[in-house]
Amino acid sequence: MMTSIADKISEVLTESQTINTKLQSEDSRLVIEKFLPYLCIYRYKKKPDPKFEEIVKTQASYLICSSKE
């Protein structure tokens, strides 16, 4: 049986582990370093803005993805 990405993320969060994974597209990434009550989300339309992407990456928990995902 195949496990979905949501199931894998749920399992890791249940075990209070770190998540650092690429999603469907090459530029998409989910990072959760600590169990925190927030998640910064940066959705871009065509290509990610490198400056804004670096700002988002300063957060302990963030999601960077295309608006198509």
VOBA-1610 file (N, C-alpha, C; in pm, whole numbers, padded with zeros to 5 digits, always signed):
BEGIN
Met+00083-00118+00000Met+00000+00000+00000Met+00088+00125+00000Met+00058+00221-00088Met+00135+00344-00095Met+00089+00440+00014Thr+00185+00506+00075Thr+00155+00605+00178Thr+00160+00743+00115Ser+00061+00825+00139Ser+00058+00960+00083Ser+00154+01050+00159Ile+00190+01161+00097Ile+00278+01258+00162Ile+00213+01311+00289Ala+00081+01329+00288Ala+00010+01378+00407Ala+00022+01277+00522Asp+00013+01148+00490Asp+00028+01045+00593Asp+00169+01045+00651Lys+00270+01060+00564Lys+00408+01064+00611Lys+00432+01184+00701Ile+00381+01301+00661Ile+00398+01423+00740Ile+00328+01407+00875Ser+00208+01354+00874Ser+00133+01332+00999Ser+00210+01241+01093Glu+00267+01134+01039Glu+00343+01039+01120Glu+00466+01106+01183Val+00538+01184+01103Val+00657+01253+01153Val+00621+01354+01260Leu+00513+01429+01238Leu+00471+01528+01338Leu+00426+01461+01468Thr+00360+01348+01457Thr+00318+01273+01575Thr+00437+01232+01659Glu+00548+01202+01593Glu+00670+01159+01662Glu+00760+01277+01699Ser+00713+01401+01675Ser+00788+01524+01706Ser+00925+01527+01639Gln+00930+01483+01515Gln+01054+01486+01439Gln+01057+01604+01342Thr+01173+01630+01284Thr+01190+01736+01186Thr+01146+01689+01048Ile+01087+01779+00971Ile+01048+01752+00833Ile+01128+01846+00744Asn+01190+01793+00641Asn+01259+01873+00541Asn+01250+01795+00411Thr+01150+01828+00330Thr+01122+01748+00211Thr+01081+01833+00092Lys+01121+01788-00026Lys+01074+01851-00149Lys+00935+01798-00178Leu+00854+01881-00240Leu+00719+01839-00277Leu+00717+01808-00426Gln+00606+01827-00493Gln+00592+01784-00633Gln+00689+01853-00728Ser+00696+01985-00724Ser+00786+02054-00817Ser+00923+02074-00754Glu+01021+02100-00836Glu+01160+02114-00791Glu+01177+02227-00690Asp+01102+02337-00707Asp+01117+02453-00619Asp+01034+02445-00491Ser+00949+02346-00477Ser+00860+02337-00362Ser+00926+02261-00247Arg+00911+02313-00126Arg+00975+02251-00010Arg+00890+02276+00115Leu+00885+02174+00202Leu+00820+02184+00332Leu+00926+02158+00437Val+00939+02252+00532Val+01036+02239+00640Val+00967+02269+00772Ile+00977+02177+00866Ile+00926+02198+01002Ile+01035+02148+01095Glu+01104+02242+01161Glu+01216+02206+01248Glu+01172+02175+01390Lys+01068+02241+01435Lys+01019+02221+01572Lys+00867+02214+01568Phe+00812+02160+01673Phe+00666+02158+01684Phe+00622+02298+01728Leu+00571+02375+01633Leu+00529+02513+01658Leu+00384+02532+01613Pro+00317+02632+01670Pro+00176+02653+01634Pro+00156+02734+01506Tyr+00259+02750+01425Tyr+00244+02827+01302Tyr+00327+02766+01190Leu+00290+02803+01067Leu+00362+02760+00948Leu+00359+02877+00851Cys+00475+02929+00811Cys+00482+03036+00711Cys+00467+02973+00573Ile+00379+03030+00493Ile+00354+02977+00360Ile+00383+03083+00256Tyr+00466+03048+00158Tyr+00497+03136+00046Tyr+00456+03063-00082Arg+00350+03115-00147Arg+00304+03059-00274Arg+00337+03158-00385Tyr+00400+03111-00488Tyr+00438+03198-00599Tyr+00365+03154-00726Lys+00352+03247-00822Lys+00277+03215-00944Lys+00365+03151-01051Lys+00477+03212-01085Lys+00560+03159-01193Lys+00691+03104-01141Lys+00773+03190-01084Lys+00901+03149-01026Lys+00913+03216-00890Pro+00975+03148-00795Pro+00989+03210-00662Pro+01086+03328-00666Asp+01056+03430-00589Asp+01144+03545-00574Asp+01254+03505-00475Pro+01380+03500-00518Pro+01487+03453-00430Pro+01499+03531-00299Lys+01476+03661-00304Lys+01487+03743-00182Lys+01376+03708-00084Phe+01254+03698-00133Phe+01143+03665-00045Phe+01155+03521+00006Glu+01204+03433-00079Glu+01224+03294-00041Glu+01324+03284+00076Glu+01431+03363+00071Glu+01529+03363+00180Glu+01470+03414+00311Ile+01381+03512+00303Ile+01314+03563+00423Ile+01229+03452+00485Val+01153+03383+00403Val+01066+03275+00452Val+01150+03164+00514Lys+01266+03136+00457Lys+01352+03028+00507Lys+01412+03058+00644Thr+01400+03181+00692Thr+01451+03213+00826Thr+01356+03161+00935Gln+01236+03121+00897Gln+01139+03070+00993Gln+01166+02922+01022Ala+01129+02878+01139Ala+01151+02737+01178Ala+01058+02643+01101Ser+00940+02690+01064Ser+00843+02607+00991Ser+00793+02686+00871Tyr+00814+02630+00751Tyr+00769+02701+00632Tyr+00735+02605+00518Leu+00654+02657+00427Leu+00616+02585+00306Leu+00636+02681+00190Ile+00714+02641+00091Ile+00732+02720-00031Ile+00679+02635-00145Cys+00584+02690-00221Cys+00525+02611-00330Cys+00464+02700-00437Ser+00443+02642-00552Ser+00378+02709-00663Ser+00228+02717-00635Ser+00165+02818-00689Ser+00019+02829-00672Ser-00054+02719-00748Lys+00018+02645-00833Lys-00041+02535-00910Lys-00054+02408-00827Glu+00017+02398-00715Glu+00014+02275-00635Glu-00099+02278-00535
//
